[in-house]
Amino acid sequence: MTDQITQQQINQTAWAACDTFRGSVDAGQYKDYILVMLFLKYISDLWNDHLETYRKQYGDDEARIRRRLERERFILPEGASFYDLYAQRNEANIGELINIALEKIEDANRAKLEGVFRNIDFNSEANLGRPKDRNRRLKNLLEDFAKPAIDLRPSRVTEDIIGECYIYLISRFASDAGKKAGEFFTPAPVSRLLAKLAAPQPGNTICDPTCGSGSLLIQASQEVGSENFALYGQEVNGATWALARMNMFLHAKDAARIEWCDTLNSPALVEGDHLMRFDVVLANPPFSLDKWGAEDADRDQYNRFWRGVPPKSKGDYAFITHMIEIAKRQSGRVAVIVPHGVLFRGGAEGRIRQQLIEENLLDAVVGLPANLFTTTGIPVAILIFDRSREEGGANADRRDVLFIEASKEFTPGKTQNVMDDAHVAKVLETYSTRAEVERYSHRASPEEIAENGYNLNIPRYVDTFESEEEIDVAAVQKDILRIEAELAEVRAKMAEYLKELGVDA
């Protein structure tokens, strides 16, 4: 019998722990308590595992053990572990005790965890109820995570399992909480497709300017094939920013720089007086964000909106132009998920779109199925911009734009459609070869796009019309005459039967 814990076991046990809050606390709120407790349990088990190892090596030499522990990835202060809190689970001020422990952990690990717990309050009456109810819920939560099935020592689980459990919980919260909580999560198949299309390489700097819980950045890092990369992210929501920081820690991506800021109005990834630039920029920004900051865009200190200011009620092109501006000149790649309106809306958006096409930056448009997201049922698209198509870049001679119509490539689900591996692989193969496939893909020239008024609506370029089978009109007419003759015969027989029965027809 193996002592190893499986991914399914930890996922199921962690999700069951959520029963402590269901029905009494909104899923958009209790996700933070569950995820923080999982994080605390993990670092406590990891610390204890190291402590046990060093005690075997150094015996009772506590000073030497302490020095060795201090060289680990993090420090767990005395009295701040999950097990210290579990021992105090019946205390009347257990919420306050949890807050104190988290504050100690932050203070001891400022370089990696500063501010991560500032947006969560385990002593909150507003979120967790009056003292009696709050104490009961927190006691149950501690007892749930004390179960043997959530023994997270490295000897039983890998970092991958913990990280995947974290992402699993985030995806379930997004699904259960609907649109509000779904804003911080991109479905795994879509993340995988976007990351593969962005194609990060060893040595690349990778940025997600609307990183949410950080899962897309982690997916992109896994595409590199080595540990030779640097991750950067920005997130406007403080609680979600904290999730991203913990997510990076759990995936051993401690060096990732994740900033808490408003990307469009006060970006924090800057060097001196200019924005940092990256090899790969990818994102799933908020769709058609209202009040994004248009009133100040024409005075933007980084001159990001020189192609034009997007409408104040739709921030899609604000995010797109920001991403293009932070991609390295003549080499940077941008992959972004957008609503279909971005492809064809006119006005300021139409002018910006035309400018981007005339600059030869747009490389591909990929249409995806509807109902892939918890946030919306509408179909979306992926835009790929490639700055290596600029003059002096490696792909400066490439002028066409590849359109891929993958909206029918999905497996229906109960609540969401899913792009399976085969669907993702088909998109990637078509993109890498830039192949033209009947009713699936087409390479459009700049002239063809101009003739369409710079409208990128995919059906203008990929004909998905299925021809109908030819109808033999003469044969159909013959069948009609035959059926009418048979019907007349049946009616005549029916009239005879009714007459025999003495019933008037």
Order of alpha helices (4+ residues) and beta strands (2+ residues): alpha-alpha-alpha-alpha-alpha-alpha-alpha-alpha-alpha-alpha-alpha-beta-alpha-beta-alpha-beta-beta-beta-beta-alpha-alpha-beta-alpha-alpha-beta-beta-beta-alpha-beta-alpha-alpha
